[in-house]
Amino acid sequence: MDRDFEAAYRSSPHSGWVRDVAWAPSIGMPTQTIASCAEDKCVFIWGQAAGSTAWSVKRLPPFEAVVWRLSWSVAGNVLAVSVADGKVTLWKEGLDGEWGMIEVVQEQ
């Protein structure tokens, strides 16, 4: 594991058990991106720009239930978030650097 990320993660803003961590593929992208989720119903997106040792962290809006799993698209630009309430949401970073939900998938 990257030592700079490990140091940043040890001071993680999660307040519950971390359930999953997913490293985004970096095909042609100048950054490294990692997502983490926990029983605290939060998802954090960790980013490191090329040539930098500092990691930034952004939080998605809180979910209504425990977040179980995370999965990145093959291109690494869409994050799927699986929650204990049976919903899967898809998230993408906008041009403004903010993450927004682009789709909700729920069992009928």
VMD Tcl script that draws the C-alpha trace (Angstrom):
set ca {
  {0.00 0.00 0.00}
  {1.18 3.54 -0.75}
  {2.71 4.96 2.46}
  {1.21 8.40 1.92}
  {-2.26 6.90 1.48}
  {-1.76 4.67 4.51}
  {-0.93 7.71 6.64}
  {-3.97 9.61 5.34}
  {-6.24 6.59 5.80}
  {-5.14 6.02 9.39}
  {-6.71 9.40 10.17}
  {-9.84 8.28 8.29}
  {-13.04 10.19 8.87}
  {-14.98 6.88 9.06}
  {-16.61 6.31 12.43}
  {-17.63 2.68 11.84}
  {-16.09 -0.53 10.58}
  {-14.80 -0.18 7.04}
  {-16.59 -2.74 4.86}
  {-14.90 -2.25 1.49}
  {-12.13 -0.34 -0.26}
  {-11.89 -0.14 -4.06}
  {-8.99 1.23 -6.11}
  {-10.11 2.81 -9.38}
  {-8.38 1.73 -12.60}
  {-6.17 4.61 -13.78}
  {-6.20 3.97 -17.50}
  {-4.84 7.18 -18.99}
  {-5.80 9.23 -15.92}
  {-3.21 11.41 -14.17}
  {-4.59 10.65 -10.70}
  {-5.04 7.76 -8.31}
  {-8.52 7.31 -6.82}
  {-9.68 5.05 -4.01}
  {-13.15 4.73 -2.50}
  {-13.93 3.46 1.01}
  {-17.25 2.62 2.67}
  {-18.22 1.70 6.20}
  {-20.97 0.83 8.64}
  {-21.23 4.56 9.38}
  {-23.29 4.84 6.13}
  {-20.57 6.97 4.49}
  {-18.48 6.69 1.34}
  {-15.26 8.63 0.97}
  {-13.41 9.22 -2.30}
  {-9.65 9.58 -1.88}
  {-7.63 11.21 -4.66}
  {-3.96 11.85 -5.39}
  {-2.88 14.00 -8.32}
  {0.04 12.88 -10.45}
  {3.37 13.93 -8.97}
  {1.83 14.71 -5.59}
  {2.22 12.83 -2.32}
  {-0.82 14.46 -0.70}
  {-4.21 12.72 -0.71}
  {-7.46 14.68 -0.76}
  {-10.74 13.23 0.51}
  {-14.35 13.95 -0.42}
  {-17.49 12.47 1.11}
  {-20.58 11.40 -0.79}
  {-23.89 12.38 0.84}
  {-24.76 9.99 3.72}
  {-26.71 6.86 2.80}
  {-29.85 5.59 4.57}
  {-28.31 2.20 5.42}
  {-24.94 0.53 5.89}
  {-22.79 0.63 2.75}
  {-21.52 -2.86 1.94}
  {-19.62 -2.84 -1.33}
  {-17.98 -0.56 -3.86}
  {-16.99 -1.22 -7.46}
  {-15.43 0.99 -10.13}
  {-16.27 0.88 -13.83}
  {-13.57 -0.46 -16.13}
  {-12.63 3.11 -17.10}
  {-12.49 4.13 -13.43}
  {-14.87 7.07 -13.81}
  {-18.11 5.62 -12.35}
  {-18.45 4.22 -8.83}
  {-21.17 1.69 -7.95}
  {-22.24 1.75 -4.29}
  {-24.20 -1.19 -2.83}
  {-26.22 -0.43 0.31}
  {-27.95 -2.74 2.81}
  {-31.39 -1.36 1.84}
  {-31.14 -3.16 -1.52}
  {-30.22 -0.09 -3.58}
  {-27.21 0.29 -5.86}
  {-26.34 3.84 -6.84}
  {-23.93 4.99 -9.53}
  {-21.76 8.08 -8.96}
  {-19.58 10.17 -11.24}
  {-17.30 13.15 -10.69}
  {-18.49 16.31 -12.45}
  {-16.35 18.91 -14.19}
  {-16.55 20.98 -10.99}
  {-14.83 18.18 -9.04}
  {-17.97 17.28 -7.09}
  {-19.41 13.75 -7.11}
  {-23.03 13.35 -8.17}
  {-25.42 10.41 -8.35}
  {-26.24 9.49 -11.94}
  {-28.46 6.42 -11.44}
  {-30.34 4.41 -8.79}
  {-30.88 0.69 -9.30}
  {-33.39 -0.91 -6.96}
  {-34.85 -4.41 -6.90}
  {-38.52 -4.36 -7.91}
}
mol new
graphics top color blue
foreach p $ca { graphics top sphere $p radius 0.5 }
foreach p [lrange $ca 0 end-1] q [lrange $ca 1 end] { graphics top cylinder $p $q radius 0.2 }
display resetview
